[in-house]
Amino acid sequence: MKQGIHPEYHEINVTMTDGKTVKMYSSVKKDLVLSTDNLNHPAWTGQRNTNDTKGQRAAEFKSKFAGFKF
């Protein structure tokens, strides 16, 4: 590996959404405060947006294309 081309890593504090702090290493020198993590992201919690339910989307489609003959 070439010498002098790799960034220096510093220990930082990462604050999760529940207030827990974790120490990590990063090339960025400032601490991070997360607004999304595994405690509130839908990919991990299994929750979906309730605004777009199946029935509502079907009703919107039917009203949008009501004049067309299929």
Secondary structure, 3 states (H helix, E strand, C coil): CCCCCCCCCEEEEEECCCCCEEEEEECCCCCEECCCCCCCCHHHHCCCCCCCCHHHHHHHHHHHCCCCCC
